[in-house]
Amino acid sequence: MKRSFYAARDLYKYRHTSYRKSRQPNEYRNLRFYLNKIPLVPDGIYVEEILTKWRGDYDKLEHNHTYIQWLFPLREQGLNFYAHELTQEEIKEFQSTREAKRRFLSAYSLMLDFYGIKLLDKSGNVARASNWHQRFQHLNESQHNYLRITRILKSLGELGYEAFKAPLVRLFLEESLCHNTLPNMLHSALEYFVYTIRLPATRRRLLRYARQHYRPAHAFLWGPPLKRRGGVGAGGGSVGSGSSGIRAPAPTPEQQRRGEESTGSIGIIMASYDGVTSLDLAAGLGSSALMAAGPRERSEHNGIVLL
């Protein structure tokens, strides 16, 4: 299964788009909501009520679809058009306001509990909560929550909690790959959750972990197949240099034979939209020669189109 271009584009934009000053008068509605001065719209509920009365009310958290955009604001419009996008000025004010930050972490803890997870410390480490078995069963079937989790991860990064992302994504990968408690989440974890993380080294570490535990191992292919040109393609030749300029080794005859036999039935392809170092490919990820993926462009050096 090839990585979605639209997902890659969305998350690339999230990681790399610089903050822009708003041209409209900034009313700081997200900050005022977190200071308990205005309710969320359209429900008219204040944040303190959500944090104190909704915890453990899993039916309400599941079926109400307006609060998530207010609890976890972004610099992009969500499905609730009454919610407001974050601006550069508001983010700075939010990060310097202790009361807002305290409530934001409470909101994060609230949603973690809904998913069967507990926040362990101020560094963002997480673990299974006492209710994990029941909540994981629900989460595995309630896949619209994967969109919510993507939003939560993005919002953590926007409001100064980038370091909180990796522990949560690692837990989801472990549960999906090693314990098979969240098998339906695996695609979203690899397609979306990992790529909300802005630090490339952290993303690579998580993808290496996924590669190590993915089964069947040969189906985890990281990067698109080579475009054939001049007789060199996915089944033979050397791998073109990626963003790091480091080449992965050419496949052995046995790897080449298996690659030709499996043409058209390639497994999961994890193609990073903004480039992943080829060092991770040196161990040989799958049955065909692979390359580190980068933005859509042509490399005149090796004649390969990067996807």
C-alpha positions in Angstrom: 0.0 0.0 0.0 1.6 3.2 -1.1 1.6 6.3 1.1 -1.1 8.8 0.3 0.1 11.8 -1.6 -2.5 13.9 0.1 -1.5 12.8 3.6 2.1 13.4 2.8 1.4 16.9 1.4 -0.8 17.8 4.4 1.8 16.8 7.0 4.7 18.3 5.0 2.8 21.6 5.0 2.1 21.2 8.8 5.8 20.6 9.6 7.3 23.2 7.3 4.8 26.1 6.8 6.1 29.2 8.6 3.8 31.2 10.9 2.1 34.1 9.3 0.7 37.1 11.0 -3.1 37.4 10.8 -4.5 40.2 8.7 -7.7 40.1 10.7 -8.1 41.6 14.2 -6.9 38.9 16.6 -9.5 38.1 19.2 -7.5 35.3 20.8 -10.6 33.1 21.0 -8.7 29.9 21.6 -6.8 31.5 24.5 -9.9 33.0 25.9 -11.6 29.6 25.7 -8.8 28.1 27.7 -9.0 30.9 30.2 -12.6 29.9 30.7 -13.8 33.3 29.6 -15.9 32.1 26.5 -17.6 28.8 25.8 -17.1 26.7 22.8 -19.5 27.3 19.9 -22.1 26.0 19.0 -22.6 24.0 22.3 -22.1 26.9 24.7 -19.9 24.7 27.0 -16.9 26.1 29.0 -13.6 24.3 29.1 -13.7 23.9 32.9 -17.0 22.0 32.6 -15.4 19.6 30.0 -12.3 19.0 32.1 -14.2 18.4 35.3 -17.5 16.7 34.2 -16.6 14.9 31.0 -13.8 12.8 32.2 -14.9 9.2 32.1 -18.1 10.0 30.2 -16.9 8.1 27.2 -20.2 8.2 25.3 -20.2 12.0 25.4 -16.6 12.1 24.3 -17.3 9.7 21.5 -20.4 11.2 20.0 -19.9 14.9 20.5 -17.9 16.2 17.5 -17.6 19.9 18.2 -15.3 20.1 21.2 -12.2 18.6 19.7 -11.4 21.6 17.5 -11.6 23.9 20.5 -9.6 21.7 22.8 -6.9 21.2 20.3 -6.7 24.2 18.0 -4.5 24.4 14.9 -3.4 26.9 12.3 -5.8 25.3 9.9 -9.6 25.2 9.7 -11.3 22.0 11.0 -14.8 20.6 10.6 -16.3 22.9 13.2 -16.4 26.2 11.4 -17.2 28.0 14.6 -13.8 27.1 15.9 -11.0 29.5 15.1 -7.5 29.0 13.7 -4.5 29.7 15.7 -2.3 32.6 14.8 1.3 33.4 15.5 0.5 36.0 18.1 -2.0 33.8 19.9 0.4 30.9 20.1 3.0 33.2 21.8 0.4 34.4 24.2 -0.9 30.9 24.9 2.6 29.5 25.6 3.3 32.3 28.1 0.0 31.8 30.0 0.3 29.3 32.8 -3.4 28.8 33.3 -4.0 28.0 29.6 -1.1 25.6 29.5 -2.3 23.8 32.7 -5.8 23.3 31.2 -4.4 22.2 27.8 -2.4 19.4 29.5 -5.6 18.5 31.4 -7.4 18.3 28.1 -4.6 16.0 26.8 -4.9 13.8 29.8 -8.7 13.7 29.4 -8.4 12.4 25.9 -5.6 9.9 26.8 -7.9 8.4 29.4 -10.6 8.2 26.8 -8.2 6.1 24.7 -7.1 3.9 27.6 -3.7 5.7 28.2 -2.3 7.7 31.1 0.2 10.5 31.1 3.1 9.6 33.4 5.1 12.8 33.8 5.8 16.3 32.5 8.1 14.9 29.8 5.1 13.4 28.0 5.8 9.7 28.7 2.7 7.5 28.5 1.6 4.0 29.4 -1.5 1.8 29.4 -4.1 3.0 31.9 -6.1 0.6 34.1 -9.0 0.7 31.6 -6.8 0.0 28.6 -8.3 -3.3 27.6 -11.9 -2.0 27.2 -10.7 1.3 25.6 -8.3 -0.3 23.2 -11.1 -2.6 21.9 -13.2 0.5 21.3 -10.4 2.5 19.8 -9.5 -0.4 17.4 -13.1 -0.2 16.0 -13.8 3.5 16.3 -11.5 4.6 13.5 -12.8 8.2 13.3 -10.8 8.7 16.5 -7.6 8.3 14.4 -8.4 11.7 12.8 -8.8 13.1 16.3 -5.4 11.7 17.4 -3.7 13.3 14.3 -5.2 16.6 15.3 -4.1 16.2 19.0 -0.6 15.4 17.9 -0.5 18.5 15.6 -1.9 20.7 18.4 0.7 19.5 20.8 3.4 20.7 18.4 1.7 24.1 17.8 1.4 24.9 21.5 4.9 24.0 22.7 4.6 20.3 23.5 6.5 18.8 20.5 8.3 16.4 22.8 5.0 14.8 23.9 4.4 13.3 20.4 7.0 10.6 20.2 6.1 8.7 23.4 2.4 8.5 22.3 3.3 7.5 18.7 5.7 4.9 20.0 3.1 3.4 22.2 0.6 3.2 19.3 3.2 1.5 17.2 4.1 -1.0 19.9 0.5 -1.9 20.6 -0.3 -2.3 16.9 2.9 -4.2 15.8 4.0 -6.1 18.9 0.8 -6.8 21.0 -1.8 -6.7 18.2 -4.1 -4.8 20.4 -4.7 -2.0 17.9 -4.2 -3.6 14.5 -6.6 -1.3 12.7 -4.6 1.7 13.8 -1.3 0.6 12.2 -2.0 2.3 8.9 -2.8 5.6 10.5 0.2 5.4 12.8 2.6 4.9 9.9 0.7 7.2 7.5 -0.1 10.1 9.7 1.0 9.9 13.4 4.7 9.5 12.7 4.8 12.3 10.2 3.3 14.9 12.6 6.7 14.8 14.3 8.9 17.7 13.1 12.3 16.3 14.1 13.6 14.1 11.2 15.8 12.0 13.6 12.8 11.2 15.8 10.7 10.2 12.8 13.5 7.9 11.5 13.9 6.3 14.9 10.1 5.5 15.0 10.2 4.1 11.4 13.2 1.9 12.2 11.2 0.6 15.2 8.3 -0.1 12.9 10.5 -1.8 10.3 12.0 -4.0 13.0 8.7 -5.3 14.2 6.6 -5.3 11.0 5.4 -8.7 9.9 5.9 -10.0 7.3 9.2 -8.2 7.3 9.7 -8.3 3.6 6.4 -6.4 3.1 7.7 -3.2 4.8 9.2 -1.2 2.0 10.4 2.2 2.7 10.4 4.4 -0.4 8.9 4.2 -3.9 10.2 1.7 -6.5 12.8 3.0 -8.9 11.6 4.4 -12.2 13.0 2.4 -15.0 15.4 4.2 -17.4 18.1 2.8 -19.5 17.6 -0.7 -18.3 18.0 0.2 -14.6 14.9 0.0 -12.4 13.3 -1.7 -9.5 14.7 -5.1 -10.3 18.4 -4.3 -10.8 21.1 -1.7 -10.8 22.1 0.5 -7.8 19.9 2.7 -5.8 20.0 6.4 -6.6 21.1 8.8 -3.8 18.4 10.3 -1.7 18.5 13.5 0.3 21.6 12.4 2.1 23.5 11.5 -1.1 24.3 8.0 0.3 23.6 5.0 -1.9 22.1 1.8 -0.7 23.7 -1.5 -2.0 22.5 -3.2 -5.2 20.3 -6.2 -4.6 21.7 -9.7 -4.7 20.6 -12.0 -7.6 18.2 -13.7 -5.2 16.7 -10.4 -4.1 16.5 -9.4 -7.8 14.6 -12.6 -8.6 12.2 -12.2 -5.8 11.7 -8.6 -6.8 10.8 -9.5 -10.4 8.4 -12.2 -9.1 6.6 -9.8 -6.8 6.3 -6.9 -9.3 2.8 -5.5 -8.9 2.3 -6.8 -5.4 4.5 -4.5 -3.4 3.8 -4.3 0.3 3.6 -1.2 2.4 5.6 1.7 1.0 6.5 4.4 3.5 7.6 7.4 1.4 8.6 10.4 3.4 7.4 13.5 1.5 10.3 15.6 2.6 13.1 13.1 2.4 14.5 10.3 4.6 18.2 9.5 4.7 19.3 6.4 2.7 21.3 5.2 5.7 18.1 3.4 6.8 17.9 1.6 3.6 21.4 0.0 3.7 20.1 -3.0 5.6 17.8 -3.9 2.6 14.1 -3.1 3.1 12.3 -5.7 1.0 12.7 -7.5 -2.3 13.5 -4.7 -4.6 16.0 -1.9 -4.7 14.6 1.1 -2.9 15.5 4.8 -2.5 14.9 7.4 0.1 11.9 9.5 -0.9 11.8 13.2 -1.1 9.6 15.9 -2.6 8.3 15.4 -6.1 11.2 16.3 -8.3 13.6 14.8 -10.8 17.2 14.0 -10.0 19.3 14.6 -13.2 22.1 12.7 -11.5 20.4 9.4 -11.4 17.4 9.8 -13.6 14.9 8.9 -10.8 11.7 10.7 -10.0 11.3 11.1 -6.3 7.8 10.8 -5.0 
